[in-house]
Amino acid sequence: MKCRIAIWAAVGFLVASGWAIYFLVVSKSHPIEPTVSTLVRLTCPIAIVGSHYLVSLYSALFANIATYALVGLVVETLRRQLDHSKLSYDSSLRKP
């Protein structure tokens, strides 16, 4: 389970890094499209705070890693609970 949560955190790092590279490459003269803005806020929640306050790149990366690790912890915990309940249900059906 620790490995899966680490994978979630790595994905969070890659997503935030991808957005950072995108915004470094994109021209400053063009406004951000609403679709891009929505995608950024969905995949990098610290961007919501960043639209009102100054957020450094390192804090945005760390916040996204922490957010994805927390989401991964919740998802993996729920997944294990559901797998455990399926196993106990299947074993109860097999008993005569």
Secondary structure, 3 states (H helix, E strand, C coil): CHHHHHHHHHHHHHHHHHHHHHHHHCCCCCCCCHHHHHHHHHHCCHHHHHCCCCCCHHHHHHHHHHHHHHHHHHHHHHHHHHHHHHHHHHHHHHCC
